[in-house]
């Protein structure tokens, strides 16, 4: 999995996940374009709490 992280306003959060780096890179550009006030980058690990937020039943 590849994750897109957002850093801005004193916070760090995982905003999306993808199966491949190609998919993530395409969306990374979209995130950067839509919110230039924050830094977006790819990561091999999500932020703490990403799994529990995405899958509360687990």
DSSP file (Angstrom, degrees, kcal/mol; ACC not computed):
  #  RESIDUE AA STRUCTURE BP1 BP2  ACC     N-H-->O    O-->H-N    N-H-->O    O-->H-N    TCO  KAPPA ALPHA  PHI   PSI    X-CA   Y-CA   Z-CA
    1    1 A X              0   0    0      0, 0.0     2,-0.4     0, 0.0    18,-0.2   0.000 360.0 360.0 360.0 148.2    0.0    0.0    0.0
    2    2 A X  E     -A   18   0A   0     16,-2.6    16,-2.8    18,-0.1     2,-0.3  -0.986 360.0-157.9-123.3 135.5    1.0    3.6   -0.6
    3    3 A X  E     -AB  17  43A   0     40,-3.0    40,-2.2    -2,-0.4     2,-0.5  -0.857  12.1-138.5-116.5 147.3   -0.4    6.4    1.5
    4    4 A X  E     -AB  16  42A   0     12,-2.3    11,-2.9    -2,-0.3    12,-1.1  -0.928  23.4-160.8-103.6 126.5   -0.8   10.1    0.9
    5    5 A X  E     -AB  14  41A   0     36,-3.2    36,-1.7    -2,-0.5     2,-0.5  -0.795   5.6-152.9-106.5 147.6    0.0   12.2    3.9
    6    6 A X  E     -AB  13  40A   0      7,-3.1     7,-2.3    -2,-0.3     2,-0.5  -0.987   9.5-174.1-121.1 127.6   -1.0   15.8    4.5
    7    7 A X  E     +AB  12  39A   0     32,-2.9    32,-3.1    -2,-0.5     2,-0.3  -0.984  31.2 114.8-121.4 121.9    1.1   18.2    6.7
    8    8 A X  E >   +A   11   0A   0      3,-2.1     3,-1.8    -2,-0.5    30,-0.1  -0.906  59.5  24.8-178.8 151.9   -0.3   21.6    7.4
    9    9 A X  T 3  S-     0   0    0      1,-0.3     3,-0.1    28,-0.3    29,-0.1   0.806 129.0 -56.7  55.5  33.3   -1.6   23.9   10.2
   10   10 A X  T 3  S+     0   0    0      1,-0.3     2,-0.3     0, 0.0    -1,-0.3   0.578 115.9 107.0  79.9   9.2    0.4   21.9   12.8
   11   11 A X  E <   -A    8   0A   0     -3,-1.8    -3,-2.1     2,-0.0     2,-0.4  -0.877  50.6-159.4-122.7 153.2   -1.2   18.6   11.9
   12   12 A X  E     +A    7   0A   0     -2,-0.3     2,-0.3    -5,-0.2    -5,-0.2  -0.999  25.5 160.9-127.5 128.1   -0.1   15.4   10.1
   13   13 A X  E     -A    6   0A   0     -7,-2.3    -7,-3.1    -2,-0.4     2,-0.5  -0.995  40.8-119.6-147.0 152.1   -2.7   13.1    8.7
   14   14 A X  E     +A    5   0A   0     -2,-0.3    -9,-0.2    -9,-0.2     3,-0.1  -0.802  29.3 176.5 -87.5 129.3   -3.2   10.3    6.2
   15   15 A X  E     +     0   0A   0    -11,-2.9     2,-0.3    -2,-0.5   -10,-0.2   0.619  58.0   1.7-111.2 -16.6   -5.7   11.3    3.6
   16   16 A X  E     -A    4   0A   0    -12,-1.1   -12,-2.3     2,-0.0     2,-0.3  -0.989  53.6-147.3-164.1 161.5   -5.8    8.4    1.1
   17   17 A X  E     -A    3   0A   0     -2,-0.3     2,-0.3   -14,-0.2   -14,-0.2  -0.988  13.8-172.3-138.6 149.8   -4.3    5.0    0.3
   18   18 A X  E     -A    2   0A   0    -16,-2.8   -16,-2.6    -2,-0.3     3,-0.0  -0.956  30.6-132.3-140.5 155.0   -3.6    3.2   -3.0
   19   19 A X  S    S+     0   0    0     -2,-0.3     2,-0.3   -18,-0.2    -1,-0.1   0.844  92.1  32.7 -73.7 -35.8   -2.5   -0.2   -4.2
   20   20 A X  S  > S-     0   0    0      1,-0.1     4,-1.9   -18,-0.1   -18,-0.1  -0.865  72.9-126.2-126.8 157.4    0.2    1.2   -6.5
   21   21 A X  H  > S+     0   0    0     -2,-0.3     4,-2.8     1,-0.2     5,-0.2   0.845 110.2  60.3 -66.6 -34.1    2.7    4.1   -6.6
   22   22 A X  H  > S+     0   0    0      2,-0.2     4,-1.8     1,-0.2    -1,-0.2   0.927 106.6  45.6 -60.2 -45.1    1.4    5.1  -10.0
   23   23 A X  H  > S+     0   0    0      1,-0.2     4,-2.0     2,-0.2    -1,-0.2   0.926 113.5  50.2 -62.3 -44.6   -2.1    5.6   -8.7
   24   24 A X  H  X S+     0   0    0     -4,-1.9     4,-2.4     1,-0.2    -2,-0.2   0.902 108.1  52.3 -62.7 -42.1   -0.8    7.5   -5.7
   25   25 A X  H  X S+     0   0    0     -4,-2.8     4,-1.4     2,-0.2    -1,-0.2   0.885 107.8  52.0 -63.2 -38.8    1.4    9.8   -7.8
   26   26 A X  H  X S+     0   0    0     -4,-1.8     4,-0.9     1,-0.2    -1,-0.2   0.934 115.0  41.1 -62.5 -45.5   -1.6   10.7  -10.0
   27   27 A X  H  X S+     0   0    0     -4,-2.0     4,-2.6     1,-0.2    -2,-0.2   0.798 103.8  67.5 -74.4 -27.7   -3.7   11.7   -7.0
   28   28 A X  H  X S+     0   0    0     -4,-2.4     4,-2.4     1,-0.2    -1,-0.2   0.912  99.9  50.8 -57.4 -42.9   -0.8   13.4   -5.2
   29   29 A X  H  X S+     0   0    0     -4,-1.4     4,-2.1     1,-0.2    -1,-0.2   0.879 109.1  51.5 -61.4 -38.6   -0.9   16.1   -8.0
   30   30 A X  H  X S+     0   0    0     -4,-0.9     4,-2.3     2,-0.2    -2,-0.2   0.911 110.0  48.4 -65.9 -43.1   -4.6   16.5   -7.5
   31   31 A X  H  X S+     0   0    0     -4,-2.6     4,-1.7     1,-0.2    -2,-0.2   0.926 112.2  49.1 -63.1 -44.1   -4.3   17.0   -3.7
   32   32 A X  H  < S+     0   0    0     -4,-2.4    -1,-0.2     1,-0.2    -2,-0.2   0.886 112.9  48.0 -63.1 -38.8   -1.5   19.5   -4.2
   33   33 A X  H  < S+     0   0    0     -4,-2.1     3,-0.4     1,-0.2    -1,-0.2   0.889 113.2  46.8 -68.8 -39.6   -3.5   21.4   -6.7
   34   34 A X  H  < S+     0   0    0     -4,-2.3    -1,-0.2     1,-0.3    -2,-0.2   0.735 125.8  26.2 -77.9 -22.0   -6.7   21.5   -4.6
   35   35 A X    ><  +     0   0    0     -4,-1.7     3,-1.4    -5,-0.2    -1,-0.3  -0.600  60.2 166.1-142.6  77.9   -4.9   22.5   -1.3
   36   36 A X  T 3   +     0   0    0     -3,-0.4    -1,-0.1     1,-0.3    -4,-0.1   0.563  70.0  75.8 -71.7  -6.0   -1.7   24.5   -1.9
   37   37 A X  T 3  S+     0   0    0      2,-0.0   -28,-0.3   -29,-0.0     2,-0.3   0.607  95.8  53.1 -80.0  -9.9   -1.6   25.6    1.8
   38   38 A X  S <  S-     0   0    0     -3,-1.4     2,-0.5    -6,-0.1   -30,-0.2  -0.786  83.8-115.5-121.8 164.8   -0.5   22.2    2.9
   39   39 A X  E     -B    7   0A   0    -32,-3.1   -32,-2.9    -2,-0.3     2,-0.4  -0.881  29.8-167.9 -99.8 129.4    2.4   19.8    2.0
   40   40 A X  E     +B    6   0A   0     -2,-0.5     2,-0.3   -34,-0.2   -34,-0.2  -0.944  15.8 155.4-117.5 139.8    1.3   16.5    0.5
   41   41 A X  E     -B    5   0A   0    -36,-1.7   -36,-3.2    -2,-0.4     2,-0.2  -0.978  38.4-103.7-155.7 163.3    3.6   13.5    0.0
   42   42 A X  E     -B    4   0A   0     -2,-0.3     2,-0.3   -38,-0.2   -38,-0.2  -0.610  34.2-179.3 -92.7 154.5    3.6    9.7   -0.3
   43   43 A X  E     -B    3   0A   0    -40,-2.2   -40,-3.0    -2,-0.2     3,-0.0  -0.984  35.4-135.8-148.3 153.8    4.6    7.3    2.4
   44   44 A X  S    S+     0   0    0     -2,-0.3     2,-0.4   -42,-0.2   -40,-0.1   0.538  94.5  50.2 -87.0  -7.3    4.8    3.5    2.9
   45   45 A X  S    S-     0   0    0    -42,-0.1     2,-0.1   -43,-0.0   -42,-0.1  -0.978  79.3-130.5-131.1 144.0    3.1    3.8    6.3
   46   46 A X        -     0   0    0     -2,-0.4     3,-0.1     1,-0.1   -41,-0.1  -0.398  36.9 -91.3 -82.3 167.3   -0.1    5.5    7.4
   47   47 A X    >   -     0   0    0      1,-0.2     3,-2.0    -2,-0.1     4,-0.3  -0.350  59.2 -77.2 -69.4 159.2   -0.4    7.9   10.3
   48   48 A X  T 3  S+     0   0    0      1,-0.3    -1,-0.2     2,-0.1   -34,-0.1  -0.357 120.8  23.9 -57.9 133.1   -1.3    6.4   13.7
   49   49 A X  T 3> S+     0   0    0     -3,-0.1     4,-2.1    -2,-0.0    -1,-0.3   0.331  83.5 117.4  93.4  -8.0   -5.0    5.7   13.8
   50   50 A X  H <> S+     0   0    0     -3,-2.0     4,-2.5     1,-0.2     5,-0.2   0.933  78.1  46.4 -60.1 -47.5   -5.6    5.4   10.0
   51   51 A X  H  > S+     0   0    0     -4,-0.3     4,-2.6     1,-0.2    -1,-0.2   0.905 113.3  48.0 -63.9 -42.0   -6.7    1.7   10.2
   52   52 A X  H  4 S+     0   0    0      1,-0.2    -1,-0.2     2,-0.2    -2,-0.2   0.850 113.9  47.9 -69.5 -31.6   -9.0    2.3   13.1
   53   53 A X  H  < S+     0   0    0     -4,-2.1     3,-0.4     1,-0.2    -2,-0.2   0.900 118.0  40.4 -71.9 -40.5  -10.6    5.3   11.4
   54   54 A X  H  < S+     0   0    0     -4,-2.5     2,-0.2     1,-0.3    -2,-0.2   0.809 130.5  26.7 -78.4 -30.8  -11.0    3.5    8.0
   55   55 A X    ><  +     0   0    0     -4,-2.6     3,-1.9    -5,-0.2    -1,-0.3  -0.640  64.6 171.9-133.2  74.6  -12.1    0.2    9.5
   56   56 A X  T 3  S+     0   0    0     -3,-0.4    -1,-0.1     1,-0.3    -4,-0.1   0.711  75.0  66.5 -61.9 -19.6  -13.8    0.8   12.9
   57   57 A X  T 3         0   0    0      1,-0.2    -1,-0.3     0, 0.0    -5,-0.1   0.686 360.0 360.0 -75.0 -16.8  -14.9   -2.8   13.1
   58   58 A X    <         0   0    0     -3,-1.9    -1,-0.2    -7,-0.2    -2,-0.2   0.465 360.0 360.0 -85.5 360.0  -11.4   -4.1   13.4
